[in-house]
Amino acid sequence: MRDPNGLPVLLRSRVYESAHGREIWQFPGGNLDHDESPRTAAVTETAEETGLARTSDRLLAVRFLPPEPSWPATKHGYVFDGGKLTTAELAAIRLDPAEDTEWAARTPTQWERVLPARAY
């Protein structure tokens, strides 16, 4: 998802806080359910984490992450284009406090400064 100026919107997640010792910024997302496609998971997770109903058939990237101590298996992530949000849609974001503490829109250079190297 992008803000009205085209800046990527990420969520500050507490889900991996115990593994990383801090909250981390990431796209809305999660693990696939047993019979779920990556696209369906993206739509479902975005709705659960932001309260927004977004759909997209446009795949932007496939990410590969090698194992790490907190997750000893490889991960494959699918990044879909959630589209450009209006100011009203940004104001309507409702985070799940069990998972995320805030959202932000920043330039790619600004995101590079706060994202772990393996996530950028």
N, CA, C and O atoms as CSV, one atom per row, in Angstrom:
chain,resi,resn,atom,element,x,y,z
A,1,MET,N,N,0.849,-1.176,0.000
A,1,MET,CA,C,0.000,0.000,0.000
A,1,MET,C,C,0.888,1.231,0.000
A,1,MET,O,O,2.013,1.217,0.500
A,2,ARG,N,N,0.351,2.288,-0.572
A,2,ARG,CA,C,1.074,3.555,-0.628
A,2,ARG,C,C,0.164,4.675,-0.161
A,2,ARG,O,O,-1.058,4.577,-0.270
A,3,ASP,N,N,0.751,5.726,0.355
A,3,ASP,CA,C,-0.032,6.885,0.770
A,3,ASP,C,C,-0.398,7.712,-0.474
A,3,ASP,O,O,0.001,7.344,-1.579
A,4,PRO,N,N,-1.141,8.815,-0.327
A,4,PRO,CA,C,-1.531,9.612,-1.501
A,4,PRO,C,C,-0.348,10.146,-2.308
A,4,PRO,O,O,-0.505,10.475,-3.484
A,5,ASN,N,N,0.828,10.237,-1.693
A,5,ASN,CA,C,2.027,10.696,-2.388
A,5,ASN,C,C,2.837,9.551,-2.995
A,5,ASN,O,O,3.892,9.781,-3.586
A,6,GLY,N,N,2.350,8.330,-2.851
A,6,GLY,CA,C,3.052,7.179,-3.412
A,6,GLY,C,C,4.094,6.565,-2.501
A,6,GLY,O,O,4.851,5.698,-2.938
A,7,LEU,N,N,4.158,6.990,-1.237
A,7,LEU,CA,C,5.150,6.459,-0.306
A,7,LEU,C,C,4.671,5.134,0.292
A,7,LEU,O,O,3.505,5.015,0.669
A,8,PRO,N,N,5.555,4.141,0.382
A,8,PRO,CA,C,5.164,2.850,0.953
A,8,PRO,C,C,4.718,2.982,2.411
A,8,PRO,O,O,5.325,3.701,3.205
A,9,VAL,N,N,3.635,2.264,2.738
A,9,VAL,CA,C,3.084,2.239,4.092
A,9,VAL,C,C,3.460,0.900,4.726
A,9,VAL,O,O,3.155,-0.161,4.181
A,10,LEU,N,N,4.122,0.959,5.880
A,10,LEU,CA,C,4.478,-0.234,6.627
A,10,LEU,C,C,3.908,-0.146,8.032
A,10,LEU,O,O,3.516,0.925,8.494
A,11,LEU,N,N,3.867,-1.290,8.703
A,11,LEU,CA,C,3.351,-1.380,10.068
A,11,LEU,C,C,4.493,-1.711,11.020
A,11,LEU,O,O,5.399,-2.471,10.679
A,12,ARG,N,N,4.439,-1.135,12.210
A,12,ARG,CA,C,5.424,-1.461,13.243
A,12,ARG,C,C,4.875,-2.633,14.046
A,12,ARG,O,O,3.909,-2.496,14.797
A,13,SER,N,N,5.508,-3.786,13.872
A,13,SER,CA,C,4.984,-5.039,14.410
A,13,SER,C,C,5.669,-5.437,15.709
A,13,SER,O,O,6.885,-5.324,15.860
A,14,ARG,N,N,4.847,-5.906,16.638
A,14,ARG,CA,C,5.393,-6.432,17.890
A,14,ARG,C,C,5.447,-7.961,17.862
A,14,ARG,O,O,5.900,-8.578,18.826
A,15,VAL,N,N,4.993,-8.572,16.777
A,15,VAL,CA,C,4.918,-10.033,16.681
A,15,VAL,C,C,6.287,-10.689,16.884
A,15,VAL,O,O,6.384,-11.730,17.533
A,16,TYR,N,N,7.335,-10.091,16.339
A,16,TYR,CA,C,8.666,-10.693,16.434
A,16,TYR,C,C,9.531,-10.023,17.501
A,16,TYR,O,O,10.749,-10.204,17.519
A,17,GLU,N,N,8.910,-9.256,18.382
A,17,GLU,CA,C,9.660,-8.495,19.388
A,17,GLU,C,C,10.514,-9.391,20.272
A,17,GLU,O,O,11.654,-9.041,20.578
A,18,SER,N,N,9.994,-10.528,20.685
A,18,SER,CA,C,10.781,-11.404,21.561
A,18,SER,C,C,11.996,-11.973,20.839
A,18,SER,O,O,13.038,-12.184,21.459
A,19,ALA,N,N,11.877,-12.223,19.544
A,19,ALA,CA,C,12.990,-12.777,18.781
A,19,ALA,C,C,14.044,-11.725,18.440
A,19,ALA,O,O,15.233,-12.039,18.386
A,20,HIS,N,N,13.620,-10.482,18.210
A,20,HIS,CA,C,14.536,-9.431,17.779
A,20,HIS,C,C,14.871,-8.429,18.882
A,20,HIS,O,O,15.761,-7.596,18.709
A,21,GLY,N,N,14.173,-8.500,20.005
A,21,GLY,CA,C,14.428,-7.570,21.089
A,21,GLY,C,C,13.842,-6.188,20.857
A,21,GLY,O,O,14.104,-5.260,21.622
A,22,ARG,N,N,13.053,-6.052,19.808
A,22,ARG,CA,C,12.421,-4.767,19.505
A,22,ARG,C,C,11.313,-5.012,18.492
A,22,ARG,O,O,11.245,-6.074,17.872
A,23,GLU,N,N,10.450,-4.020,18.333
A,23,GLU,CA,C,9.437,-4.086,17.291
A,23,GLU,C,C,10.131,-3.881,15.943
A,23,GLU,O,O,11.161,-3.211,15.866
A,24,ILE,N,N,9.568,-4.454,14.892
A,24,ILE,CA,C,10.150,-4.282,13.563
A,24,ILE,C,C,9.091,-3.762,12.593
A,24,ILE,O,O,7.902,-4.033,12.755
A,25,TRP,N,N,9.532,-3.020,11.596
A,25,TRP,CA,C,8.644,-2.516,10.554
A,25,TRP,C,C,8.507,-3.572,9.472
A,25,TRP,O,O,9.482,-4.220,9.092
A,26,GLN,N,N,7.285,-3.740,8.978
A,26,GLN,CA,C,7.066,-4.700,7.904
A,26,GLN,C,C,5.759,-4.392,7.179
A,26,GLN,O,O,4.922,-3.630,7.662
A,27,PHE,N,N,5.611,-5.005,6.010
A,27,PHE,CA,C,4.358,-4.910,5.280
A,27,PHE,C,C,3.304,-5.706,6.032
A,27,PHE,O,O,3.649,-6.634,6.764
A,28,PRO,N,N,2.016,-5.368,5.871
A,28,PRO,CA,C,0.992,-6.251,6.427
A,28,PRO,C,C,1.165,-7.637,5.817
A,28,PRO,O,O,1.451,-7.760,4.626
A,29,GLY,N,N,0.997,-8.668,6.615
A,29,GLY,CA,C,1.153,-10.014,6.069
A,29,GLY,C,C,1.159,-11.060,7.151
A,29,GLY,O,O,1.006,-10.764,8.336
A,30,GLY,N,N,1.337,-12.283,6.724
A,30,GLY,CA,C,1.365,-13.389,7.662
A,30,GLY,C,C,1.573,-14.697,6.934
A,30,GLY,O,O,1.844,-14.721,5.734
A,31,ASN,N,N,1.444,-15.772,7.662
A,31,ASN,CA,C,1.631,-17.099,7.095
A,31,ASN,C,C,0.369,-17.567,6.386
A,31,ASN,O,O,-0.748,-17.198,6.750
A,32,LEU,N,N,0.578,-18.383,5.371
A,32,LEU,CA,C,-0.550,-18.948,4.625
A,32,LEU,C,C,-1.272,-19.986,5.458
A,32,LEU,O,O,-0.647,-20.770,6.172
A,33,ASP,N,N,-2.589,-19.986,5.364
A,33,ASP,CA,C,-3.366,-21.081,5.926
A,33,ASP,C,C,-3.243,-22.270,4.979
A,33,ASP,O,O,-2.774,-22.124,3.850
A,34,HIS,N,N,-3.659,-23.430,5.432
A,34,HIS,CA,C,-3.471,-24.687,4.707
A,34,HIS,C,C,-3.858,-24.623,3.228
A,34,HIS,O,O,-3.067,-25.029,2.377
A,35,ASP,N,N,-5.032,-24.133,2.905
A,35,ASP,CA,C,-5.496,-24.145,1.517
A,35,ASP,C,C,-5.633,-22.738,0.930
A,35,ASP,O,O,-6.510,-22.486,0.104
A,36,GLU,N,N,-4.767,-21.833,1.362
A,36,GLU,CA,C,-4.858,-20.429,0.985
A,36,GLU,C,C,-3.777,-20.069,-0.034
A,36,GLU,O,O,-2.644,-20.540,0.068
A,37,SER,N,N,-4.123,-19.246,-1.001
A,37,SER,CA,C,-3.137,-18.760,-1.972
A,37,SER,C,C,-2.415,-17.544,-1.384
A,37,SER,O,O,-2.932,-16.905,-0.468
A,38,PRO,N,N,-1.227,-17.218,-1.900
A,38,PRO,CA,C,-0.540,-16.012,-1.417
A,38,PRO,C,C,-1.387,-14.746,-1.571
A,38,PRO,O,O,-1.390,-13.898,-0.680
A,39,ARG,N,N,-2.096,-14.610,-2.678
A,39,ARG,CA,C,-2.924,-13.429,-2.892
A,39,ARG,C,C,-4.050,-13.353,-1.864
A,39,ARG,O,O,-4.305,-12.290,-1.298
A,40,THR,N,N,-4.717,-14.465,-1.627
A,40,THR,CA,C,-5.797,-14.490,-0.643
A,40,THR,C,C,-5.258,-14.167,0.748
A,40,THR,O,O,-5.890,-13.432,1.506
A,41,ALA,N,N,-4.099,-14.710,1.079
A,41,ALA,CA,C,-3.485,-14.417,2.378
A,41,ALA,C,C,-3.168,-12.930,2.504
A,41,ALA,O,O,-3.360,-12.349,3.572
A,42,ALA,N,N,-2.687,-12.310,1.435
A,42,ALA,CA,C,-2.370,-10.882,1.474
A,42,ALA,C,C,-3.620,-10.051,1.741
A,42,ALA,O,O,-3.591,-9.115,2.540
A,43,VAL,N,N,-4.707,-10.394,1.076
A,43,VAL,CA,C,-5.969,-9.666,1.275
A,43,VAL,C,C,-6.473,-9.865,2.699
A,43,VAL,O,O,-6.874,-8.905,3.357
A,44,THR,N,N,-6.453,-11.108,3.176
A,44,THR,CA,C,-6.938,-11.427,4.519
A,44,THR,C,C,-6.097,-10.744,5.590
A,44,THR,O,O,-6.636,-10.114,6.500
A,45,GLU,N,N,-4.782,-10.868,5.483
A,45,GLU,CA,C,-3.888,-10.288,6.497
A,45,GLU,C,C,-3.967,-8.766,6.513
A,45,GLU,O,O,-3.922,-8.156,7.582
A,46,THR,N,N,-4.084,-8.147,5.340
A,46,THR,CA,C,-4.200,-6.691,5.289
A,46,THR,C,C,-5.477,-6.238,5.992
A,46,THR,O,O,-5.465,-5.258,6.737
A,47,ALA,N,N,-6.557,-6.940,5.758
A,47,ALA,CA,C,-7.825,-6.592,6.426
A,47,ALA,C,C,-7.712,-6.787,7.936
A,47,ALA,O,O,-8.156,-5.936,8.706
A,48,GLU,N,N,-7.114,-7.913,8.365
A,48,GLU,CA,C,-6.987,-8.181,9.801
A,48,GLU,C,C,-6.078,-7.169,10.488
A,48,GLU,O,O,-6.353,-6.761,11.616
A,49,GLU,N,N,-5.000,-6.760,9.825
A,49,GLU,CA,C,-4.006,-5.897,10.470
A,49,GLU,C,C,-4.300,-4.408,10.341
A,49,GLU,O,O,-3.809,-3.614,11.143
A,50,THR,N,N,-5.097,-4.012,9.338
A,50,THR,CA,C,-5.350,-2.581,9.130
A,50,THR,C,C,-6.825,-2.208,9.156
A,50,THR,O,O,-7.163,-1.035,9.315
A,51,GLY,N,N,-7.701,-3.183,9.003
A,51,GLY,CA,C,-9.121,-2.891,8.896
A,51,GLY,C,C,-9.528,-2.450,7.501
A,51,GLY,O,O,-10.692,-2.115,7.282
A,52,LEU,N,N,-8.598,-2.439,6.551
A,52,LEU,CA,C,-8.896,-2.009,5.188
A,52,LEU,C,C,-9.113,-3.201,4.274
A,52,LEU,O,O,-8.393,-4.196,4.353
A,53,ALA,N,N,-10.104,-3.094,3.412
A,53,ALA,CA,C,-10.361,-4.137,2.416
A,53,ALA,C,C,-9.650,-3.739,1.131
A,53,ALA,O,O,-10.107,-2.853,0.409
A,54,ARG,N,N,-8.535,-4.393,0.852
A,54,ARG,CA,C,-7.733,-4.100,-0.344
A,54,ARG,C,C,-7.605,-5.369,-1.159
A,54,ARG,O,O,-7.498,-6.460,-0.599
A,55,THR,N,N,-7.616,-5.242,-2.460
A,55,THR,CA,C,-7.381,-6.393,-3.324
A,55,THR,C,C,-6.335,-6.016,-4.364
A,55,THR,O,O,-6.162,-4.841,-4.688
A,56,SER,N,N,-5.648,-7.015,-4.880
A,56,SER,CA,C,-4.673,-6.770,-5.924
A,56,SER,C,C,-4.315,-8.078,-6.600
A,56,SER,O,O,-4.159,-9.114,-5.953
A,57,ASP,N,N,-4.190,-8.010,-7.895
A,57,ASP,CA,C,-3.689,-9.149,-8.654
A,57,ASP,C,C,-2.252,-8.896,-9.089
A,57,ASP,O,O,-1.639,-9.737,-9.746
A,58,ARG,N,N,-1.722,-7.743,-8.725
A,58,ARG,CA,C,-0.379,-7.362,-9.183
A,58,ARG,C,C,0.677,-7.758,-8.157
A,58,ARG,O,O,0.769,-7.167,-7.081
A,59,LEU,N,N,1.468,-8.762,-8.504
A,59,LEU,CA,C,2.569,-9.212,-7.657
A,59,LEU,C,C,3.774,-8.314,-7.917
A,59,LEU,O,O,4.220,-8.188,-9.057
A,60,LEU,N,N,4.301,-7.692,-6.868
A,60,LEU,CA,C,5.440,-6.791,-7.012
A,60,LEU,C,C,6.780,-7.491,-6.813
A,60,LEU,O,O,7.759,-7.181,-7.492
A,61,ALA,N,N,6.814,-8.441,-5.873
A,61,ALA,CA,C,8.093,-9.078,-5.551
A,61,ALA,C,C,7.862,-10.389,-4.820
A,61,ALA,O,O,6.831,-10.597,-4.181
A,62,VAL,N,N,8.843,-11.258,-4.932
A,62,VAL,CA,C,8.899,-12.470,-4.127
A,62,VAL,C,C,10.179,-12.360,-3.313
A,62,VAL,O,O,11.263,-12.166,-3.863
A,63,ARG,N,N,10.041,-12.487,-1.995
A,63,ARG,CA,C,11.201,-12.356,-1.097
A,63,ARG,C,C,11.587,-13.722,-0.568
A,63,ARG,O,O,10.728,-14.545,-0.252
A,64,PHE,N,N,12.887,-13.956,-0.474
A,64,PHE,CA,C,13.410,-15.169,0.144
A,64,PHE,C,C,14.216,-14.752,1.357
A,64,PHE,O,O,15.076,-13.876,1.268
A,65,LEU,N,N,13.940,-15.379,2.491
A,65,LEU,CA,C,14.709,-15.108,3.704
A,65,LEU,C,C,15.278,-16.426,4.213
A,65,LEU,O,O,14.539,-17.389,4.419
A,66,PRO,N,N,16.588,-16.466,4.415
A,66,PRO,CA,C,17.199,-17.688,4.939
A,66,PRO,C,C,16.820,-17.896,6.406
A,66,PRO,O,O,16.312,-16.978,7.051
A,67,PRO,N,N,17.064,-19.089,6.932
A,67,PRO,CA,C,16.750,-19.345,8.340
A,67,PRO,C,C,17.511,-18.390,9.267
A,67,PRO,O,O,18.570,-17.867,8.917
A,68,GLU,N,N,16.953,-18.183,10.434
A,68,GLU,CA,C,17.615,-17.415,11.489
A,68,GLU,C,C,17.283,-18.092,12.808
A,68,GLU,O,O,16.383,-18.931,12.848
A,69,PRO,N,N,17.976,-17.758,13.887
A,69,PRO,CA,C,17.731,-18.455,15.156
A,69,PRO,C,C,16.276,-18.449,15.611
A,69,PRO,O,O,15.803,-19.438,16.173
A,70,SER,N,N,15.558,-17.348,15.377
A,70,SER,CA,C,14.172,-17.283,15.841
A,70,SER,C,C,13.197,-17.999,14.901
A,70,SER,O,O,12.043,-18.221,15.267
A,71,TRP,N,N,13.645,-18.360,13.700
A,71,TRP,CA,C,12.787,-19.051,12.724
A,71,TRP,C,C,13.696,-19.944,11.890
A,71,TRP,O,O,14.209,-19.506,10.860
A,72,PRO,N,N,13.905,-21.190,12.314
A,72,PRO,CA,C,14.914,-22.053,11.682
A,72,PRO,C,C,14.480,-22.713,10.365
A,72,PRO,O,O,14.834,-23.862,10.100
A,73,ALA,N,N,13.726,-21.996,9.556
A,73,ALA,CA,C,13.328,-22.490,8.239
A,73,ALA,C,C,13.374,-21.325,7.258
A,73,ALA,O,O,13.309,-20.164,7.664
A,74,THR,N,N,13.484,-21.627,5.991
A,74,THR,CA,C,13.453,-20.550,5.006
A,74,THR,C,C,12.042,-19.972,4.935
A,74,THR,O,O,11.060,-20.641,5.254
A,75,LYS,N,N,11.970,-18.719,4.509
A,75,LYS,CA,C,10.679,-18.049,4.342
A,75,LYS,C,C,10.613,-17.494,2.924
A,75,LYS,O,O,11.609,-17.019,2.379
A,76,HIS,N,N,9.446,-17.562,2.352
A,76,HIS,CA,C,9.189,-16.942,1.062
A,76,HIS,C,C,8.039,-15.964,1.251
A,76,HIS,O,O,6.973,-16.336,1.739
A,77,GLY,N,N,8.256,-14.733,0.869
A,77,GLY,CA,C,7.221,-13.725,1.020
A,77,GLY,C,C,6.780,-13.201,-0.335
A,77,GLY,O,O,7.600,-13.022,-1.236
A,78,TYR,N,N,5.513,-12.961,-0.474
A,78,TYR,CA,C,4.939,-12.419,-1.703
A,78,TYR,C,C,4.419,-11.024,-1.407
A,78,TYR,O,O,3.584,-10.842,-0.521
A,79,VAL,N,N,4.908,-10.041,-2.144
A,79,VAL,CA,C,4.507,-8.652,-1.932
A,79,VAL,C,C,3.590,-8.233,-3.073
A,79,VAL,O,O,4.002,-8.185,-4.232
A,80,PHE,N,N,2.338,-7.929,-2.726
A,80,PHE,CA,C,1.353,-7.502,-3.712
A,80,PHE,C,C,1.147,-5.999,-3.621
A,80,PHE,O,O,1.341,-5.399,-2.563
A,81,ASP,N,N,0.757,-5.399,-4.725
A,81,ASP,CA,C,0.461,-3.974,-4.761
A,81,ASP,C,C,-0.910,-3.734,-4.138
A,81,ASP,O,O,-1.932,-4.111,-4.711
A,82,GLY,N,N,-0.927,-3.114,-2.978
A,82,GLY,CA,C,-2.187,-2.803,-2.301
A,82,GLY,C,C,-2.808,-1.512,-2.772
A,82,GLY,O,O,-3.863,-1.112,-2.279
A,83,GLY,N,N,-2.166,-0.852,-3.724
A,83,GLY,CA,C,-2.716,0.373,-4.297
A,83,GLY,C,C,-2.414,1.617,-3.488
A,83,GLY,O,O,-1.808,1.562,-2.418
A,84,LYS,N,N,-2.849,2.729,-4.026
A,84,LYS,CA,C,-2.657,4.028,-3.384
A,84,LYS,C,C,-3.859,4.316,-2.500
A,84,LYS,O,O,-5.001,4.271,-2.957
A,85,LEU,N,N,-3.599,4.611,-1.239
A,85,LEU,CA,C,-4.656,4.923,-0.277
A,85,LEU,C,C,-4.993,6.401,-0.313
A,85,LEU,O,O,-4.130,7.243,-0.559
A,86,THR,N,N,-6.242,6.702,-0.068
A,86,THR,CA,C,-6.652,8.099,0.070
A,86,THR,C,C,-6.355,8.567,1.493
A,86,THR,O,O,-6.052,7.759,2.371
A,87,THR,N,N,-6.444,9.854,1.710
A,87,THR,CA,C,-6.271,10.392,3.058
A,87,THR,C,C,-7.319,9.807,4.000
A,87,THR,O,O,-7.016,9.500,5.153
A,88,ALA,N,N,-8.540,9.654,3.518
A,88,ALA,CA,C,-9.610,9.067,4.336
A,88,ALA,C,C,-9.300,7.616,4.690
A,88,ALA,O,O,-9.549,7.190,5.818
A,89,GLU,N,N,-8.761,6.850,3.740
A,89,GLU,CA,C,-8.403,5.459,4.027
A,89,GLU,C,C,-7.270,5.382,5.048
A,89,GLU,O,O,-7.289,4.524,5.930
A,90,LEU,N,N,-6.295,6.263,4.936
A,90,LEU,CA,C,-5.221,6.281,5.937
A,90,LEU,C,C,-5.794,6.562,7.323
A,90,LEU,O,O,-5.404,5.925,8.302
A,91,ALA,N,N,-6.712,7.506,7.402
A,91,ALA,CA,C,-7.333,7.848,8.689
A,91,ALA,C,C,-8.180,6.697,9.225
A,91,ALA,O,O,-8.415,6.605,10.430
A,92,ALA,N,N,-8.639,5.816,8.329
A,92,ALA,CA,C,-9.491,4.693,8.737
A,92,ALA,C,C,-8.699,3.460,9.167
A,92,ALA,O,O,-9.295,2.473,9.600
A,93,ILE,N,N,-7.377,3.492,9.059
A,93,ILE,CA,C,-6.581,2.336,9.469
A,93,ILE,C,C,-6.819,2.062,10.948
A,93,ILE,O,O,-6.708,2.959,11.784
A,94,ARG,N,N,-7.146,0.824,11.259
A,94,ARG,CA,C,-7.353,0.370,12.633
A,94,ARG,C,C,-6.435,-0.813,12.873
A,94,ARG,O,O,-6.701,-1.922,12.408
A,95,LEU,N,N,-5.366,-0.575,13.593
A,95,LEU,CA,C,-4.374,-1.619,13.853
A,95,LEU,C,C,-4.865,-2.602,14.902
A,95,LEU,O,O,-5.617,-2.245,15.809
A,96,ASP,N,N,-4.433,-3.828,14.765
A,96,ASP,CA,C,-4.681,-4.841,15.782
A,96,ASP,C,C,-3.605,-4.651,16.846
A,96,ASP,O,O,-2.441,-4.953,16.583
A,97,PRO,N,N,-3.949,-4.160,18.042
A,97,PRO,CA,C,-2.931,-3.856,19.051
A,97,PRO,C,C,-2.151,-5.073,19.527
A,97,PRO,O,O,-1.078,-4.923,20.113
A,98,ALA,N,N,-2.663,-6.267,19.289
A,98,ALA,CA,C,-1.914,-7.473,19.643
A,98,ALA,C,C,-0.761,-7.702,18.672
A,98,ALA,O,O,0.183,-8.428,18.983
A,99,GLU,N,N,-0.837,-7.080,17.491
A,99,GLU,CA,C,0.198,-7.293,16.479
A,99,GLU,C,C,1.007,-6.053,16.142
A,99,GLU,O,O,2.228,-6.132,16.007
A,100,ASP,N,N,0.344,-4.900,16.001
A,100,ASP,CA,C,1.029,-3.709,15.489
A,100,ASP,C,C,0.761,-2.495,16.365
A,100,ASP,O,O,-0.308,-2.364,16.960
A,101,THR,N,N,1.757,-1.604,16.434
A,101,THR,CA,C,1.627,-0.429,17.285
A,101,THR,C,C,1.465,0.878,16.522
A,101,THR,O,O,0.946,1.850,17.070
A,102,GLU,N,N,1.897,0.917,15.275
A,102,GLU,CA,C,1.736,2.137,14.482
A,102,GLU,C,C,1.960,1.825,13.010
A,102,GLU,O,O,2.471,0.763,12.655
A,103,TRP,N,N,1.575,2.760,12.170
A,103,TRP,CA,C,1.857,2.670,10.740
A,103,TRP,C,C,2.570,3.954,10.342
A,103,TRP,O,O,2.465,4.976,11.020
A,104,ALA,N,N,3.296,3.885,9.233
A,104,ALA,CA,C,3.976,5.078,8.730
A,104,ALA,C,C,4.179,4.954,7.228
A,104,ALA,O,O,4.244,3.852,6.683
A,105,ALA,N,N,4.278,6.096,6.573
A,105,ALA,CA,C,4.613,6.180,5.151
A,105,ALA,C,C,5.922,6.949,5.052
A,105,ALA,O,O,6.042,8.060,5.570
A,106,ARG,N,N,6.898,6.352,4.386
A,106,ARG,CA,C,8.223,6.974,4.265
A,106,ARG,C,C,8.795,6.705,2.879
A,106,ARG,O,O,8.312,5.839,2.148
A,107,THR,N,N,9.818,7.453,2.536
A,107,THR,CA,C,10.516,7.204,1.273
A,107,THR,C,C,11.314,5.905,1.390
A,107,THR,O,O,11.626,5.476,2.501
A,108,PRO,N,N,11.645,5.277,0.270
A,108,PRO,CA,C,12.488,4.077,0.342
A,108,PRO,C,C,13.808,4.317,1.084
A,108,PRO,O,O,14.268,3.445,1.821
A,109,THR,N,N,14.411,5.478,0.897
A,109,THR,CA,C,15.659,5.787,1.603
A,109,THR,C,C,15.432,5.846,3.112
A,109,THR,O,O,16.262,5.359,3.881
A,110,GLN,N,N,14.329,6.429,3.538
A,110,GLN,CA,C,14.017,6.478,4.967
A,110,GLN,C,C,13.741,5.079,5.506
A,110,GLN,O,O,14.157,4.754,6.618
A,111,TRP,N,N,13.039,4.239,4.728
A,111,TRP,CA,C,12.793,2.869,5.186
A,111,TRP,C,C,14.095,2.088,5.292
A,111,TRP,O,O,14.264,1.287,6.212
A,112,GLU,N,N,14.999,2.310,4.376
A,112,GLU,CA,C,16.277,1.583,4.404
A,112,GLU,C,C,17.027,1.821,5.712
A,112,GLU,O,O,17.729,0.933,6.195
A,113,ARG,N,N,16.880,3.016,6.287
A,113,ARG,CA,C,17.571,3.344,7.545
A,113,ARG,C,C,17.023,2.593,8.750
A,113,ARG,O,O,17.754,2.375,9.716
A,114,VAL,N,N,15.748,2.191,8.719
A,114,VAL,CA,C,15.144,1.565,9.896
A,114,VAL,C,C,14.849,0.073,9.729
A,114,VAL,O,O,14.562,-0.612,10.710
A,115,LEU,N,N,14.916,-0.429,8.508
A,115,LEU,CA,C,14.663,-1.852,8.285
A,115,LEU,C,C,15.948,-2.657,8.423
A,115,LEU,O,O,17.018,-2.181,8.042
A,116,PRO,N,N,15.857,-3.870,8.964
A,116,PRO,CA,C,17.040,-4.719,8.996
A,116,PRO,C,C,17.512,-4.985,7.569
A,116,PRO,O,O,16.697,-5.051,6.649
A,117,ALA,N,N,18.811,-5.137,7.381
A,117,ALA,CA,C,19.368,-5.335,6.035
A,117,ALA,C,C,18.712,-6.525,5.330
A,117,ALA,O,O,18.490,-6.470,4.120
A,118,ARG,N,N,18.401,-7.588,6.053
A,118,ARG,CA,C,17.809,-8.771,5.422
A,118,ARG,C,C,16.375,-8.518,4.965
A,118,ARG,O,O,15.843,-9.280,4.157
A,119,ALA,N,N,15.745,-7.464,5.468
A,119,ALA,CA,C,14.364,-7.164,5.104
A,119,ALA,C,C,14.269,-6.112,4.010
A,119,ALA,O,O,13.195,-5.907,3.445
A,120,TYR,N,N,15.372,-5.444,3.703
A,120,TYR,CA,C,15.290,-4.353,2.726
A,120,TYR,C,C,15.672,-4.840,1.351
A,120,TYR,O,O,15.664,-4.063,0.396
